[in-house]
Amino acid sequence: MLTKLSLYFHTLKYLKFKQIFFRLLYFFYKPTVSSDIKKNTIKEISNKLPHPFIAKKNNYFKNNTAIFLNKSATIPDKNGWNDDNQEKLWLYNLHYFDALNADDNDQQKIAYALLDRWVDENPPFLGIGWEPFPISLRIVNIIKYALSGNELSEKIKNSLYLQARFLNKKCEYHLLGNHLFENFKSLCMAGLFFDTKESKKWFQKAMRGLKKEIKAQVLSDGGHFELSPMYHSLFLEGLLDLQTIFKLHGKEFIWKKEVENMLQWLSVMKRSAQAISYFNDAANHIAETPDTLFQYAKNYGYQIQTKNNGLTNLSNSGFIIAKNKRFKLICDAGNIGPDYLPGHAHADTLSFELMVDEIPVFVNLGTSCYGNSERRLFERGTSAHNTVVINQKNSSEVWGAFRIAKRARIKKINCVENNDHFFIQAAHDGYKNNIHERTWKISENKIEITDQLNKSVNDAHAYFHLHPDCQIEPVLPGKIMIQLKNNIKIQFESENEFHILDNQYAESFGLLQKTKSIKIKLDSIYPVSIVKMIWK
């Protein structure tokens, strides 16, 4: 009981008053929304779409089944929209209607027919499909579909208008973050798509909200403040979609600097042109690839500068990147993100990812699910990341599906660059008075990682998780040979006792792959671990 109270206390004390107020308001007060639509005129536009939106490459439907998050199911009747047997995130994806903007015409046709069913089988304001977040994404997808040259039936236009009207009364002020941005982005696009007095008010409200949220959520170093490369990419695509819409309507787009900074942040934080790095909630195949986003941005004249070799300190985001002609090392040397919004944060302080020739070697294990489950807790926990675990505890107190109580705080950061040699040092206090300090010493073909605790401890281990494409074999006591898919070999050395473990890596949501992890024991009296990685 006391433990539960402590978790709630250390979680709730960080919330903003607005979050608590609106959570209580929405619990006790159900806004009245009229279903009577007297006018739903679509605004006539003489301009053509300046550049096409990004076409989605996924196959969402096959042989009368819907496929989301690597899981398929049929939607035989109206009960399928709110099927208790499906995870909520899967149902959310069903209600988004991303397939309206698929690059395959057959996928679009199936999606439009299903949308027609959706209107009939999802009565206004009831069920998962009428929650603000799926409404927001669905409105955007329907409008993008229509602006790409497709006709909407009168029934779907009426439904679209009603969805925007309802969303206007249900913006997610209790959640904030990426949810509120999606709400305002959706209202903005609906406000421009329709031509009524009511829709003009949506646009005005959305613009006020977007100005505030973009200022709060885009850090000065270009990172999205929830510190997830996946949500960063989704947010960036949303901004570029807004720029497309604004250009179509002849309106000034005022966030070009934020887009430039976010593009540059993604350029240094990506694993490769096709893959993001895994920090906090992150998985591939959810957001568009870095290269796809860069190509979209180039339509508007944005230049994506290739980062030269050297050290990059994204001080606002808390990431430090060391890069030379062969490898990229991304170090998480920051706090978990905004204290009032840690839902997508992991207990991953002082973790890292290593790429050699853009091939991932050591990676965090990623995110495969969002439900309140043992797997979700594991993936958010410290042992799923390339860092140190003490007494089988997490460095930040993750609990539930999206909550954190006590949080690790960075105590010091020091980074030095000298020609092709880099020195990065940081420490955190997530284990109460036992400070974990990690040092990365980097040269042209060698990385030395030293972990040190300031107090003796019986149970402390450093985890190093290999990407599934890497092969591993012991060669001598204290030495392991790691072979990459391009046949490059890396020698991994430690004088500490270590074991090779079977593990699972989240290639995407709903898709786990077998991989190997190295678990190194820190000495109980002199708690230090030194690891060397050498390649030729």
Buried (B, 14 or more C-beta within 10 A) or exposed (E): EEEEEEBEEBBEEBBBEEBEEBBEEBEEEEEEBEEEBEEBEBEEBEEEBEBBBBEBEBEBBEEEEBBBBBBBBEBEEBEBBBBEEBBBBBBBBBBBBBBBBBEBEEBBBBBBEBBBBBBEBBEBBEBBBBBBBBBBBBBBBBBBBBBBEEEBEEEBBBBBBBBBBBBBEBBBBBBBBBBBBBBBBBBBBBBBBBBBEBBEEBBEBBBEBBEEBBEBBBBEBBBBBBBBBBBBBBBBBBBBBBBBBBBBBEBEBBBBEBBBBBBBBBBBBBBBEEBBBBBBBBBBBBBBBBBBBBEBBEBBEBEBEEEEEEBBBBBBBBBBBBBBEBBBBBBBBBBBBBBBBBBBBBBBBBBBBBBBBBBBBBBBBBBBBBEEEEBBBBBBBBBBBBBBBBEEBBBBBBBBBBBBBBBBBBEEBEBEBEEBBBBBBBBBBBBEEBBBBBBBBBEEBBBBBBBBBEEEBEEBBBBBBBBBBBBBEEEEEEEBBBBBEEEBBBBBBBBBEBEBEEBBBBBBBBBBBEBBBBBBBBBEEEBBBBBBBBBE
